[in-house]
Amino acid sequence: MLDDLELRMNRGAETAAPKALNIFTDAISRMSIDDARGILQGPQDAATQYFKRTTSEPLGKAFRPIIDKSLGDAGAVKALNGVKQQAGGFASMLGGFNMTDFTLDGALAGLFHYLAQEEAAIRTNPAARTTDLLKKVFG
């Protein structure tokens, strides 16, 4: 039952992911010269940290209703209630657990985790610099 619940939560997060492109594009268009300099001269994850700082709130706002609906449509809430019933007295440990908040937090953490991995690859591996701009900036 827990594996099924996890799968349904992941499907809810995946449904929201396409909204991220516009939010990231907006963050890039608002980037200052100081921001760009900080990314170039900063640590391995400087761009990721910039995006985390500038996009977390709008991503959360955009993702929340999509994840909430997707979790409901996928039956995740029903699955959670089934887990609670099977858990009996242990269900109280879930207390005020909010599945949407939990899934949203996991989706954002995963997004920034993979962004940091890509950033590290671009910074350290010339083969990962697939565009002329990346080659010029990091070459």
N, C-alpha and C positions, 0 to 999 in steps of 0.2 A: 504493500500500500504506500509506503514511503517513497519507493522508486517511482511509482505512478504519480504521486504528488509532486515530486521533484521535476519530472518530465513536463507536467502541466504548467508548473511555474516557469520553467525555461521557455516553453512555447509562448507564454504571456510576455516575457521579456523580448523574445525574438520579434514578435509582432510590432513592437514599438521602435525597433532599431532604425528603420528607414527615416524616421523623423530627425535623426541626428545630423544628416548631411546639411540641411539648411542652417541649423544652429551652429555647426562648425564653420560653415562658409561665412556666416555673419560675424563670428568671432575673429576670423581672419581679416575680414574687411575693416574691423574696428581696431586692429592691431596697430600700436604706435611704433615709431622708430625705436624707442627705448625697449619696448616689448621684444621686437625683433632682435635687437642687439643682445638682450638678456638671453634669448633662446640660443643664439649663435655662440655666445661666450659662456653660457651656463653649463650646468651638469648634464649628464647623459639623458636625463628626462626633463629638460627645461621646457621643451615644447608641450610635453604631456602635462606638466604642472600648469603651464599657461592655460591650456584648454580645460583642465580640471577646474581651475580658478574661475574662468570666464564662461564656462558652459554648463557646469553642474546644476545650477538653479534652473535655467531654461530647459535643460534636458529633463530634469525632474518634473517640471510643470507639463511638458509635452508628453512625456512617457506615462505619467500617473493614470490619466483616464483610459489610455489604450491598454495598459497592463491590467487595470481594474476590470475592464470589460472582457479582455481576453481570458483572465483567470476565471471569471464567471462563466463565459461561454465554454471554456475548456473543462469545466466541472471541477476546477481546483478547490474551490471553497467546499463543494460537496465532498471531495476527497479528504480535505482537512477535517471536516466534521466526522467522516468515517474513521479517520485515524484517532480522533478524540474519543469516539465511542469505544473503539477497540482498546484504547489506553486506560479506560476506566478511571481509577483514582489518580493516575499519573497525568491525566488531561489538565489538571489544575496548573501543572508546570508551564503549560502554554499560555496561561493567563491572558493578558491583553495582546497576544501576538496578532500583528496585522500583516496578512499575507501580501498585500499590495506594497506596503513599505519594505518588507523583507525582499521581495522580488525586485523592486525598484533599486534598492541599495545594491543588490547583487548584480543587476544589469549594469549599473553605472561603474561599479568596481571592475567588472569584466571588461567593459568598454575601455576604461583607462589602462587596465593591465595590458590589453593587446595593443593599444596605442603606444605604450611605453616600450613594448617589445619591438614594434616596427621602428620606432624612433631610434632605439639602440642599434638595430640592424643598419639603418641608414647612416648613422654616425660612424660605425665601426667597419662596415663591409662595403667597399666600393661597388660591388655587384648589385647591391640593394638600391643604389642610386639610379633609378630607372628613367628619370626625366632629365632633360638638359638643365633645367633649373637646379635640381638636386645636385647634379654633377658640378655645376658652377659654384654653388654655395658651399658644398662640402669637399670639393675636389682639390 
